[in-house]
Amino acid sequence: MKRVLLLFIALMTVGNVVSAADKNKKEEKKTVNDKEIEWISFEEAEKRMQKEPRKVWIDVYTDWCGWCKVLDKKTFSHPEVIKYMNTKYYAIKFNAERTDSFSFAGKKWGFMPEYKANGLAVQLMNGQMSYPTSIVMTENFQNPSAIPGYLAVPQIEPILKYIAEDTYKTTKYEEYGKTFVPVWKEILTPMAPGAH
């Protein structure tokens, strides 16, 4: 009888440990999704697109680009941007100057020395190489649109919603912009002491 009781207690303990570990994993994943944009690779986006089609947001950046860093710090760290991007889009961070080759959309993409950039970046940006540039696509990587320059929260909100909510199918962006009511507030960061 003692063995049965000990076995029962051991099984309950193991079950509780496994259950707690699963709960922690779920909470950890939720925390990551709530705190930062889930940036994935082109390859991962293609896999996920087969199971759940979504819009695509590609952040085309370079390591030396100052405004790219500001975009990360001020816009892509905003709680509403994070939440919206993680639920409505597949987000891809794409270093335009990456020199390795990779496959995407049935084609191999490599570095193009004449542009000092990867061939996919050149194609997506129509050879207009300025950073940062945001590329927005509909499901299955269709209809790429390049949006050059830094996007503050009040600028990115209508773009994200215009594409994700399929408003682009019935309304020109200029018309949409006239009636759009922003909801997300920009988070002001305190200035450094002595800065004016």
Contact map, one row per residue, 1 for C-alpha under 8 A:
1111100000000000000000000000000000000000000000000000000000000000000000000000000000000000000000000000000000000000000000000000000000000000000000000000000000000000000000000000000000000000000000000000
1111110000000000000000000000000000000000000000000000000000000000000000000000000000000000000000000000000000000000000000000000000000000000000000000000000000000000000000000000000000000000000000000000
1111111000000000000000000000000000000000000000000000000000000000000000000000000000000000000000000000000000000000000000000000000000000000000000000000000000000000000000000000000000000000000000000000
1111111100000000000000000000000000000000000000000000000000000000000000000000000000000000000000000000000000000000000000000000000000000000000000000000000000000000000000000000000000000000000000000000
1111111110000000000000000000000000000000000000000000000000000000000000000000000000000000000000000000000000000000000000000000000000000000000000000000000000000000000000000000000000000000000000000000
0111111111000000000000000000000000000000000000000000000000000000000000000000000000000000000000000000000000000000000000000000000000000000000000000000000000000000000000000000000000000000000000000000
0011111111100000000000000000000000000000000000000000000000000000000000000000000000000000000000000000000000000000000000000000000000000000000000000000000000000000000000000000000000000000000000000000
0001111111110000000000000000000000000000000000000000000000000000000000000000000000000000000000000000000000000000000000000000000000000000000000000000000000000000000000000000000000000000000000000000
0000111111111000000000000000000000000000000000000000000000000000000000000000000000000000000000000000000000000000000000000000000000000000000000000000000000000000000000000000000000000000000000000000
0000011111111100000000000000000000000000000000000000000000000000000000000000000000000000000000000000000000000000000000000000000000000000000000000000000000000000000000000000000000000000000000000000
0000001111111110000000000000000000000000000000000000000000000000000000000000000000000000000000000000000000000000000000000000000000000000000000000000000000000000000000000000000000000000000000000000
0000000111111111000000000000000000000000000000000000000000000000000000000000000000000000000000000000000000000000000000000000000000000000000000000000000000000000000000000000000000000000000000000000
0000000011111111100000000000000000000000000000000000000000000000000000000000000000000000000000000000000000000000000000000000000000000000000000000000000000000000000000000000000000000000000000000000
0000000001111111110000000000000000000000000000000000000000000000000000000000000000000000000000000000000000000000000000000000000000000000000000000000000000000000000000000000000000000000000000000000
0000000000111111111000000000000000000000000000000000000000000000000000000000000000000000000000000000000000000000000000000000000000000000000000000000000000000000000000000000000000000000000000000000
0000000000011111111100000000000000000000000000000000000000000000000000000000000000000000000000000000000000000000000000000000000000000000000000000000000000000000000000000000000000000000000000000000
0000000000001111111110000000000000000000000000000000000000000000000000000000000000000000000000000000000000000000000000000000000000000000000000000000000000000000000000000000000000000000000000000000
0000000000000111111111000000000000000000000000000000000000000000000000000000000000000000000000000000000000000000000000000000000000000000000000000000000000000000000000000000000000000000000000000000
0000000000000011111111100000000000000000000000000000000000000000000000000000000000000000000000000000000000000000000000000000000000000000000000000000000000000000000000000000000000000000000000000000
0000000000000001111111110000000000000000000000000000000000000000000000000000000000000000000000000000000000000000000000000000000000000000000000000000000000000000000000000000000000000000000000000000
0000000000000000111111111000000000000000000000000000000000000000000000000000000000000000000000000000000000000000000000000000000000000000000000000000000000000000000000000000000000000000000000000000
0000000000000000011111111100000000000000000000000000000000000000000000000000000000000000000000000000000000000000000000000000000000000000000000000000000000000000000000000000000000000000000000000000
0000000000000000001111111110000000000000000000000000000000000000000000000000000000000000000000000000000000000000000000000000000000000000000000000000000000000000000000000000000000000000000000000000
0000000000000000000111111111000000000000000000000000000000000000000000000000000000000000000000000000000000000000000000000000000000000000000000000000000000000000000000000000000000000000000000000000
0000000000000000000011111111100000000000000000000000000000000000000000000000000000000000000000000000000000000000000000000000000000000000000000000000000000000000000000000000000000000000000000000000
0000000000000000000001111111110000000000000000000000000000000000000000000000000000000000000000000000000000000000000000000000000000000000000000000000000000000000000000000000000000000000000000000000
0000000000000000000000111111111000000000000000000000000000000000000000000000000000000000000000000000000000000000000000000000000000000000000000000000000000000000000000000000000000000000000000000000
0000000000000000000000011111111100000000000000000000000000000000000000000000000000000000000000000000000000000000000000000000000000000000000000000000000000000000000000000000000000000000000000000000
0000000000000000000000001111111110000000000000000000000000000000000000000000000000000000000000000000000000000000000000000000000000000000000000000000000000000000000000000000000000000000000000000000
0000000000000000000000000111111111000000000000000000000000000000000000000000000000000000000000000000000000000000000000000000000000000000000000000000000000000000000000000000000000000000000000000000
0000000000000000000000000011111111100000000000000000000000000000000000000000000000000000000000000000000000000000000000000000000000000000000000000000000000000000000000000000000000000000000000000000
0000000000000000000000000001111111110100000000000000000000000000000000000000000000000000000000000000000000000000000000000000000000000000000000000000000000000000000000000000000000000000000000000000
0000000000000000000000000000111111111100000000000000000000000000000000000000000001100100000000000000000000000000000000000000000000000000000000000000000000000000000000000000000000000000000000000000
0000000000000000000000000000011111111000000000000000000000000000000000000000001001100000000000000000000000000000000000000000000000000000000000000000000000000000000000000000000000000000000000000000
0000000000000000000000000000001111111000000000000000000000000000000000000000101001000000000000000000000000000000000000000000000000000000000000000000000000000000000000000000000000000000000000000000
0000000000000000000000000000000111111100000000000000000000000000000000000001101001000000000000000000000000000000000000000000000000000000000000000000000000000000000000000000000000000000000000000000
0000000000000000000000000000000011111110000000000000000000000000000000000001100001101100001000000000000000000000000000000000000000000000000000000000000000000000000000000000000000000000000000000000
0000000000000000000000000000000110011111000000000000000000000000000000000000000000000100011000000000000000000000000000000000000000000000000000000000000000000000000000000000000000000000000000000000
0000000000000000000000000000000000001111100000000000000000000000000000000000000000000000011110000000000000000000000000000000000000000000000000000000000000000000000000000000000000000000000000000000
0000000000000000000000000000000000000111110110000000000000000000000000000000000000000000011110000000000000000000000000000000000000000000000000000000000000000000000000000000000000000000000000000000
0000000000000000000000000000000000000011111110000000000000000000000000000000000000000000000110000000000000000000000000000000000000000000000000000000000000000000000000000000000000000000000000000000
0000000000000000000000000000000000000001111111000000000000000000000000000000000000000000000100000000000100000000000000000000000000000000000000000000000000000000000000000000000000000000000000000000
0000000000000000000000000000000000000000111111100000000000000000000000000000000000000000000000000000001100000000000000000000000000000000000000000000000000000000000000000000000000000000000000000000
0000000000000000000000000000000000000001111111110000000000000000000000000000000000000000000000000000000000000000000000000000000000000000000000000000000000000000000000000000000000000000000000000000
0000000000000000000000000000000000000001111111111000000000000000000000000000000000000000010100000000000000000000000000000000000000000000000000000000000000000000000000000000000000000000000000000000
0000000000000000000000000000000000000000011111111100000000000000000000000000000000000000000000000000000100000000000000000000000000000000000100000000000000000000000000000000000000000000000000000000
0000000000000000000000000000000000000000001111111110000000000000000000000000000000000000000000000000000000000000000000000000000000000000000000000000000000000000000000000000000000000000000000000000
0000000000000000000000000000000000000000000111111111100000000000000000000000000000000000000000000000000000000000000000000000000000000000000000000000000000000000000000000000000000000000000000000000
0000000000000000000000000000000000000000000011111111110000000000000000000000000000000000000000000000000000000000000000000000000000000000001100000000000000000000000000000000000000000000000000000000
0000000000000000000000000000000000000000000001111111100000000000000000000000000000000000000000000000000000000000000000000000000000000000000000000000000000000000000000000000000000000000000000000000
0000000000000000000000000000000000000000000000111111100000000000000000000000000000000000000000000000000000000000000000000000000000000000000000000000000000000000000000000000000000000000000000000000
0000000000000000000000000000000000000000000000011111110000000000000000000000000000000000000000000000000000000000000000000000000000000000000000000000000000000000000000000000000000000000000000000000
0000000000000000000000000000000000000000000000011111111000000000000000000000000000000000000000000000000000000000000000000000000000000000001100000000000000000000000000000000000000000000000000000000
0000000000000000000000000000000000000000000000001001111100000000000000000000000000000001110000000000000000000000000000000000000000000000011100000000000000000000000000000000000000000000000000000000
0000000000000000000000000000000000000000000000000000111110000000000000000000000000000001110000000000000000000000000000000000000000000001111110000000000000000000001100000000000000000000000000000000
0000000000000000000000000000000000000000000000000000011111000000000000000000000000000000111100000000000000000000000000000000000000000011111010000000000000000000000000000000000000000000000000000000
0000000000000000000000000000000000000000000000000000001111100000000000000000000000000000111100000000000000000000000000000000000000000111100000000000000000000000000000000000000000000000000000000000
0000000000000000000000000000000000000000000000000000000111110000000000000000000000000000001111000000000000000000000000000000000000000111000000000000000000000000000000000000000000000000000000000000
0000000000000000000000000000000000000000000000000000000011111000000000000000000000000000001111000000000000000000000000000000000000011110000000000000000000000000000000000000000000000000000000000000
0000000000000000000000000000000000000000000000000000000001111100000000000000000000000000000011110000000000000000000000001000000000111110000000000000000000000000000000000000000000000000000000000000
0000000000000000000000000000000000000000000000000000000000111110100100000000000000000000000011110000000000000000000000000000000000111000000000000000000000000000000000000000000000000000000000000000
0000000000000000000000000000000000000000000000000000000000011111100100000000000000000000000000111000000000000000000000000000000000110000000000000000000000000000000000000000000000000000000000000000
0000000000000000000000000000000000000000000000000000000000001111100000000000000000000000000000100000000000000000000000000000000000000000000000000000000000000000000000000000000000000000000000000000
0000000000000000000000000000000000000000000000000000000000000111110000000000000000000000000000000000000000000000000000000000000000000000000000000000000000000000000000000000000000000000000000000000
0000000000000000000000000000000000000000000000000000000000001111111110000000000000000000000000000000000000000000000000000000000000110000000000000000000000000000000000000000000000000000000000000000
0000000000000000000000000000000000000000000000000000000000000001111111000000000000000000000000000000000000000000000000000000000000000000000000000000000000000000000000000000000000000000000000000000
0000000000000000000000000000000000000000000000000000000000000000111111100000000000000000000000000000000000000000000000000000000000110000000000000000110000000000000000000000000000000000000000000000
0000000000000000000000000000000000000000000000000000000000001100111111110000000000000000000000000000000000000000000000000000000000110000000000000000010000000000000000000000000000000000000000000000
0000000000000000000000000000000000000000000000000000000000000000111111111000000000000000000000000000000000000000000000000000000000000000000000000000000000000000000000000000000000000000000000000000
0000000000000000000000000000000000000000000000000000000000000000011111111110000000000000000000000000000000000000000000000000000000000000000000000000010000000000000000000000000000000000000000000000
0000000000000000000000000000000000000000000000000000000000000000001111111111000000000000000000000000000000000000000000000000000000000000000000000000011100000000000000000000000000000000000000000000
0000000000000000000000000000000000000000000000000000000000000000000111111111100000000000000000000000000000000000000000000000000000000000000000000000000000000000000000000000000000000000000000000000
0000000000000000000000000000000000000000000000000000000000000000000011111111100000000000000000000000000000000000000000000000000000000000000000000000000000000000000000000000000000000000000000000000
0000000000000000000000000000000000000000000000000000000000000000000001111111110000000000000000000000000000000000000000000000000000000000000000000000000110000000000000000000000000000000001000000000
0000000000000000000000000000000000000000000000000000000000000000000001111111110010000000000000000000000000000000000000000000000000000000000000000000001110000000000000000000000000000000000000000000
0000000000000000000000000000000000011000000000000000000000000000000000111111110011000000000000000000000000000000000000000000000000000000000000000000000000000000000000000000000000000000000000000000
0000000000000000000000000000000000111000000000000000000000000000000000011111111011000000000000000000000000000000000000000000000000000000000000000000000000000000000000000000000000000000000000000000
0000000000000000000000000000000000000000000000000000000000000000000000000111111111000000000000000000000000000000000000000000000000000000000000000000000010000000000000000000000000000000011000000000
0000000000000000000000000000000001110000000000000000000000000000000000000000111111100000000000000000000000000000000000000000000000000000000000000000000000000000000000000000000000000000000000000000
0000000000000000000000000000000000000000000000000000000000000000000000000000011111110000000000000000000000000000000000000000000000000000000000000000000000000000000000000000000000000001000000000000
0000000000000000000000000000000000000000000000000000000000000000000000000011111111111000000000000000000000000000000000000000000000000000000000000000000010001000000000000000000000000000000000000000
0000000000000000000000000000000011111000000000000000000000000000000000000001111111111100000000000000000000000000000000000000000000000000000000000000000000000000000000000000000000000000000000000000
0000000000000000000000000000000011001000000000000000000000000000000000000000001111111110000000000000000000000000000000000000000000000000000000000000000000000000000000000000000000000000000000000000
0000000000000000000000000000000000000000000000000000000000000000000000000000000111111111100000000000000000000000000000000000000000000000000000000000000000000001000000000000000000000000000000000000
0000000000000000000000000000000000001000000000000000000000000000000000000000000011111111111000000000000000000000000000000000000000000000000000000000000000000001000000000000000000000000000000000000
0000000000000000000000000000000010001100000000000000000000000000000000000000000001111111111000000000000000000000000000000000000000000000000000000000000000000000000000000000000000000000000000000000
0000000000000000000000000000000000000000000000000000000000000000000000000000000000111111100000000000000000000000000000000000000000000000000000000000000000000000000000000000000000000000000000000000
0000000000000000000000000000000000000000000000000000011000000000000000000000000000011111110000000000000000000000000000000000000000000000000000000000000000000000000100000000000000000000000000000000
0000000000000000000000000000000000000000000000000000011110000000000000000000000000011111111000000000000000000000000000000000000000000000000000000000000000000000000100000000000000000000000000000000
0000000000000000000000000000000000000111000010000000011110000000000000000000000000001101111100000000000000000000000000000000000000000000000000000000000000000000000000000000000000000000000000000000
0000000000000000000000000000000000001111000000000000000111100000000000000000000000001100111110000000000000000000000000000000000000000000000000000000000000000000000000000000000000000000000000000000
0000000000000000000000000000000000000011110010000000000111100000000000000000000000000000011111000000000000000000000000000000000000000000000000000000000000000000000000000000000000000000000000000000
0000000000000000000000000000000000000011100000000000000001111000000000000000000000000000001111100000000000000000000000000000000000000000000000000000000000000000000000000000000000000000000000000000
0000000000000000000000000000000000000000000000000000000001111000000000000000000000000000000111110000000000000000000000000000000000000000000000000000000000000000000000000000000000000000000000000000
0000000000000000000000000000000000000000000000000000000000011110000000000000000000000000000011111100000000000000000000000000000000000000000000000000000000000000000000000000000000000000000000000000
0000000000000000000000000000000000000000000000000000000000011100000000000000000000000000000001111100000000000000000011001000000000000000000000000000000000000000000000000000000000000000000000000000
0000000000000000000000000000000000000000000000000000000000000100000000000000000000000000000000111110000000000010000111000000000000000000000000000000000000000000000000000000000000000000000000000000
0000000000000000000000000000000000000000000000000000000000000000000000000000000000000000000000111111000000000010000011000000000000000000000000000000000000000000000000000000000000000000000000000000
0000000000000000000000000000000000000000000000000000000000000000000000000000000000000000000000001111100000000110000011000000000000000000000000000000000000000000000000000000000000000000000000000000
0000000000000000000000000000000000000000000000000000000000000000000000000000000000000000000000000111110000000110000000000000000000000000000000000000000000000000000000000000000000000000000000000000
0000000000000000000000000000000000000000000000000000000000000000000000000000000000000000000000000011111000011110000000000000000000000000000000000000000000000000000000000000000000000000000000000000
0000000000000000000000000000000000000000000000000000000000000000000000000000000000000000000000000001111100011100000000000000000000000000000000000000000000000000000000000000000000000000000000000000
0000000000000000000000000000000000000000001000000000000000000000000000000000000000000000000000000000111111111000000000000000000000000000000000000000000000000000000000000000000000000000000000000000
0000000000000000000000000000000000000000011001000000000000000000000000000000000000000000000000000000011111111000000000000000000000000000000000000000000000000000000000000000000000000000000000000000
0000000000000000000000000000000000000000000000000000000000000000000000000000000000000000000000000000001111100000000000000000000000000000000000000000000000000000000000000000000000000000000000000000
0000000000000000000000000000000000000000000000000000000000000000000000000000000000000000000000000000001111110000000000000000000000000000000000000000000000000000000000000000000000000000000000000000
0000000000000000000000000000000000000000000000000000000000000000000000000000000000000000000000000000001111111000000000000000000000000000000000000000000000000000000000000000000000000000000000000000
0000000000000000000000000000000000000000000000000000000000000000000000000000000000000000000000000000111101111100000000000000000000000000000000000000000000000000000000000000000000000000000000000000
0000000000000000000000000000000000000000000000000000000000000000000000000000000000000000000000000000111100111110000001110000000000000000000000000000000000000000000000000000000000000000000000000000
0000000000000000000000000000000000000000000000000000000000000000000000000000000000000000000000000011110000011111000001110000000000000000000000000000000000000000000000000000000000000000000000000000
0000000000000000000000000000000000000000000000000000000000000000000000000000000000000000000000001111100000001111100111100000000000000000000000000000000000000000000000000000000000000000000000000000
0000000000000000000000000000000000000000000000000000000000000000000000000000000000000000000000000000000000000111111111100000000000000000000000000000000000000000000000000000000000000000000000000000
0000000000000000000000000000000000000000000000000000000000000000000000000000000000000000000000000000000000000011111110000000000000000000000000000000000000000000000000000000000000000000000000000000
0000000000000000000000000000000000000000000000000000000000000000000000000000000000000000000000000000000000000001111110000000000000000000000000000000000000000000000000000000000000000000000000000000
0000000000000000000000000000000000000000000000000000000000000000000000000000000000000000000000000000000000000001111111000100001010000000000000000000000000000000000000000000000000000000000000000000
0000000000000000000000000000000000000000000000000000000000000000000000000000000000000000000000001000000000000011111111000000000000000000000000000000000000000000000000000000000000000000000000000000
0000000000000000000000000000000000000000000000000000000000000000000000000000000000000000000000011110000000000011111111101100000000000000000000000000000000000000000000000000000000000000000000000000
0000000000000000000000000000000000000000000000000000000000000000000000000000000000000000000000011110000000001111001111111100000000000000000000000000000000000000000000000000000000000000000000000000
0000000000000000000000000000000000000000000000000000000000000000000000000000000000000000000000000000000000001111000011111110000000000000000000000000000000000000000000000000000000000000000000000000
0000000000000000000000000000000000000000000000000000000000000000000000000000000000000000000000000000000000001100000001111111000000000000000000000000000000000000000000000000000000000000000000000000
0000000000000000000000000000000000000000000000000000000000010000000000000000000000000000000000010000000000000000000011111111100000000000000000000000000000000000000000000000000000000000000000000000
0000000000000000000000000000000000000000000000000000000000000000000000000000000000000000000000000000000000000000001011111111111110000000000000000000000000000000000000000000000000000000000000000000
0000000000000000000000000000000000000000000000000000000000000000000000000000000000000000000000000000000000000000000000111111111000000000000000000000000000000000000000000000000000000000000000000000
0000000000000000000000000000000000000000000000000000000000000000000000000000000000000000000000000000000000000000000000011111111000000010000000011100000000000000000000000000000000000000000000000000
0000000000000000000000000000000000000000000000000000000000000000000000000000000000000000000000000000000000000000000000001111111110001010000000000100000000000000000000000000000000000000000000000000
0000000000000000000000000000000000000000000000000000000000000000000000000000000000000000000000000000000000000000000000000111111110000000000000000000000000000000000000000000000000000000000000000000
0000000000000000000000000000000000000000000000000000000000000000000000000000000000000000000000000000000000000000001000000111111110000000000000000000000000000000000000000000000000000000000000000000
0000000000000000000000000000000000000000000000000000000000000000000000000000000000000000000000000000000000000000000000000100111111000000000000000000000000000000000000000000000000000000000000000000
0000000000000000000000000000000000000000000000000000000000000000000000000000000000000000000000000000000000000000001000000100111111100000000000000000000000000000000000000000000000000000000000000000
0000000000000000000000000000000000000000000000000000000000000000000000000000000000000000000000000000000000000000000000000000000111111000000000000001100000000000000000000000000000000000000000000000
0000000000000000000000000000000000000000000000000000000000011100101100000000000000000000000000000000000000000000000000000000000011111000000000000001100000000000000000000000000000000000000000000000
0000000000000000000000000000000000000000000000000000000000111100101100000000000000000000000000000000000000000000000000000000000001111100000000000001110000000000000000000000000000000000000000000000
0000000000000000000000000000000000000000000000000000000000111000000000000000000000000000000000000000000000000000000000000000100001111110000000000111110000000000000000000000000000000000000000000000
0000000000000000000000000000000000000000000000000000000011110000000000000000000000000000000000000000000000000000000000000000000000011111000000000111100000000000000000000000000000000000000000000000
0000000000000000000000000000000000000000000000000000000111110000000000000000000000000000000000000000000000000000000000000001100000001111100000011110000000000000000000000000000000000000000000000000
0000000000000000000000000000000000000000000000000000001111000000000000000000000000000000000000000000000000000000000000000000000000000111110000111110000000000000000000000000000000000000000000000000
0000000000000000000000000000000000000000000000000000001110000000000000000000000000000000000000000000000000000000000000000000000000000011111011111000000000000000000000000000000000000000000000000000
0000000000000000000000000000000000000000000000000000011100000000000000000000000000000000000000000000000000000000000000000000000000000001111111110000000000000000001000000000000000000000000000000000
0000000000000000000000000000000000000000000000001000111100000000000000000000000000000000000000000000000000000000000000000000000000000000111111000000000000000000000000000000000000000000000000000000
0000000000000000000000000000000000000000000001001000111000000000000000000000000000000000000000000000000000000000000000000000000000000000011111000000000000000000000000000000000000000000000000000000
0000000000000000000000000000000000000000000000000000001100000000000000000000000000000000000000000000000000000000000000000000000000000000111111110000000000000000000000000000000000000000000000000000
0000000000000000000000000000000000000000000000000000000000000000000000000000000000000000000000000000000000000000000000000000000000000000111111110000000000000000000000000000000000000000000000000000
0000000000000000000000000000000000000000000000000000000000000000000000000000000000000000000000000000000000000000000000000000000000000001110011111000000000000000000000000000000000000000000000000000
0000000000000000000000000000000000000000000000000000000000000000000000000000000000000000000000000000000000000000000000000001000000000011110011111100000000000000000000000000000000000000000000000000
0000000000000000000000000000000000000000000000000000000000000000000000000000000000000000000000000000000000000000000000000001000000000011100000111110000000000000000000000000000000000000000000000000
0000000000000000000000000000000000000000000000000000000000000000000000000000000000000000000000000000000000000000000000000001100000001111000000011111000000000000000000000000000000000000000000000000
0000000000000000000000000000000000000000000000000000000000000000000000000000000000000000000000000000000000000000000000000000000000001111000000001111100000000000000000000000000000000000000000000000
0000000000000000000000000000000000000000000000000000000000000000000000000000000000000000000000000000000000000000000000000000000001111100000000000111110000000000000000000000000000000000000000000000
0000000000000000000000000000000000000000000000000000000000000000001000000000000000000000000000000000000000000000000000000000000001111100000000000011111000000000000000000000000000000000000000000000
0000000000000000000000000000000000000000000000000000000000000000001101100000000000000000000000000000000000000000000000000000000000011000000000000001111100000000000000000000000000000000000000000000
0000000000000000000000000000000000000000000000000000000000000000000000100010000000000000000000000000000000000000000000000000000000000000000000000000111111110000000000000000000000000000000000000000
0000000000000000000000000000000000000000000000000000000000000000000000100110000000000000000000000000000000000000000000000000000000000000000000000000011111110000000000000000000000000000010000000000
0000000000000000000000000000000000000000000000000000000000000000000000000110010010000000000000000000000000000000000000000000000000000000000000000000001111111000000000000000000000000001110000000000
0000000000000000000000000000000000000000000000000000000000000000000000000000000000000000000000000000000000000000000000000000000000000000000000000000001111111100000000000000000000000101110000000000
0000000000000000000000000000000000000000000000000000000000000000000000000000000000000000000000000000000000000000000000000000000000000000000000000000001111111110000000000000000000000000000000000000
0000000000000000000000000000000000000000000000000000000000000000000000000000000000000000000000000000000000000000000000000000000000000000000000000000001111111111000000000000000000000000000000000000
0000000000000000000000000000000000000000000000000000000000000000000000000000000010000000000000000000000000000000000000000000000000000000000000000000000011111111100000000000000000000101000000000000
0000000000000000000000000000000000000000000000000000000000000000000000000000000000000000000000000000000000000000000000000000000000000000000000000000000001111111110000000000000010010100000000000000
0000000000000000000000000000000000000000000000000000000000000000000000000000000000000000000000000000000000000000000000000000000000000000000000000000000000111111111000000000000000000000000000000000
0000000000000000000000000000000000000000000000000000000000000000000000000000000000011000000000000000000000000000000000000000000000000000000000000000000000011111111100000000000000000000000000000000
0000000000000000000000000000000000000000000000000000000000000000000000000000000000000000000000000000000000000000000000000000000000000000000000000000000000001111111110000000000000000000000000000000
0000000000000000000000000000000000000000000000000000000000000000000000000000000000000000000000000000000000000000000000000000000000000000000000000000000000000111111111110000100100000000000000000000
0000000000000000000000000000000000000000000000000000001000000000000000000000000000000000000000000000000000000000000000000000000000000000010000000000000000000011111111110000000000000000000000000000
0000000000000000000000000000000000000000000000000000001000000000000000000000000000000001100000000000000000000000000000000000000000000000000000000000000000000001111111100000000000000000000000000000
0000000000000000000000000000000000000000000000000000000000000000000000000000000000000000000000000000000000000000000000000000000000000000000000000000000000000000111111100000000000000000000000000000
0000000000000000000000000000000000000000000000000000000000000000000000000000000000000000000000000000000000000000000000000000000000000000000000000000000000000000011111111100000000000000000000000000
0000000000000000000000000000000000000000000000000000000000000000000000000000000000000000000000000000000000000000000000000000000000000000000000000000000000000000011111111110000000000000000000000000
0000000000000000000000000000000000000000000000000000000000000000000000000000000000000000000000000000000000000000000000000000000000000000000000000000000000000000011001111111100000000000000000000000
0000000000000000000000000000000000000000000000000000000000000000000000000000000000000000000000000000000000000000000000000000000000000000000000000000000000000000000001111110000000000000000000000000
0000000000000000000000000000000000000000000000000000000000000000000000000000000000000000000000000000000000000000000000000000000000000000000000000000000000000000000001111111000000000000000000000000
0000000000000000000000000000000000000000000000000000000000000000000000000000000000000000000000000000000000000000000000000000000000000000000000000000000000000000000000111111101100000000000000000000
0000000000000000000000000000000000000000000000000000000000000000000000000000000000000000000000000000000000000000000000000000000000000000000000000000000000000000000000010111111100000000000000000000
0000000000000000000000000000000000000000000000000000000000000000000000000000000000000000000000000000000000000000000000000000000000000000000000000000000000000000010000010011111110000000000000000000
0000000000000000000000000000000000000000000000000000000000000000000000000000000000000000000000000000000000000000000000000000000000000000000000000000000000000000000000000001111111000000000000000000
0000000000000000000000000000000000000000000000000000000000000000000000000000000000000000000000000000000000000000000000000000000000000000000000000000000000000000000000000011111111100000000000000000
0000000000000000000000000000000000000000000000000000000000000000000000000000000000000000000000000000000000000000000000000000000000000000000000000000000000000000010000000011111111110000000000000000
0000000000000000000000000000000000000000000000000000000000000000000000000000000000000000000000000000000000000000000000000000000000000000000000000000000000000100000000000000111111110000000000000000
0000000000000000000000000000000000000000000000000000000000000000000000000000000000000000000000000000000000000000000000000000000000000000000000000000000000000000000000000000011111110000000000000000
0000000000000000000000000000000000000000000000000000000000000000000000000000000000000000000000000000000000000000000000000000000000000000000000000000000000000000000000000000001111111000000000000000
0000000000000000000000000000000000000000000000000000000000000000000000000000000000000000000000000000000000000000000000000000000000000000000000000000000000000100000000000000000111111100000000000000
0000000000000000000000000000000000000000000000000000000000000000000000000000000000000000000000000000000000000000000000000000000000000000000000000000000000000000000000000000000000111110000000000000
0000000000000000000000000000000000000000000000000000000000000000000000000000000000000000000000000000000000000000000000000000000000000000000000000000000001001100000000000000000000011111000000000000
0000000000000000000000000000000000000000000000000000000000000000000000000000000000000000000000000000000000000000000000000000000000000000000000000000000000000000000000000000000000001111100000000000
0000000000000000000000000000000000000000000000000000000000000000000000000000000100000000000000000000000000000000000000000000000000000000000000000000000011001000000000000000000000000111110000000000
0000000000000000000000000000000000000000000000000000000000000000000000000000000000000000000000000000000000000000000000000000000000000000000000000000000011000000000000000000000000000011111000000000
0000000000000000000000000000000000000000000000000000000000000000000000000000010000000000000000000000000000000000000000000000000000000000000000000000000111000000000000000000000000000001111100000000
0000000000000000000000000000000000000000000000000000000000000000000000000100010000000000000000000000000000000000000000000000000000000000000000000000000000000000000000000000000000000000111110000000
0000000000000000000000000000000000000000000000000000000000000000000000000000000000000000000000000000000000000000000000000000000000000000000000000000000000000000000000000000000000000000011111000000
0000000000000000000000000000000000000000000000000000000000000000000000000000000000000000000000000000000000000000000000000000000000000000000000000000000000000000000000000000000000000000001111100000
0000000000000000000000000000000000000000000000000000000000000000000000000000000000000000000000000000000000000000000000000000000000000000000000000000000000000000000000000000000000000000000111110000
0000000000000000000000000000000000000000000000000000000000000000000000000000000000000000000000000000000000000000000000000000000000000000000000000000000000000000000000000000000000000000000011111011
0000000000000000000000000000000000000000000000000000000000000000000000000000000000000000000000000000000000000000000000000000000000000000000000000000000000000000000000000000000000000000000001111110
0000000000000000000000000000000000000000000000000000000000000000000000000000000000000000000000000000000000000000000000000000000000000000000000000000000000000000000000000000000000000000000000111110
0000000000000000000000000000000000000000000000000000000000000000000000000000000000000000000000000000000000000000000000000000000000000000000000000000000000000000000000000000000000000000000000011111
0000000000000000000000000000000000000000000000000000000000000000000000000000000000000000000000000000000000000000000000000000000000000000000000000000000000000000000000000000000000000000000000111111
0000000000000000000000000000000000000000000000000000000000000000000000000000000000000000000000000000000000000000000000000000000000000000000000000000000000000000000000000000000000000000000000100111
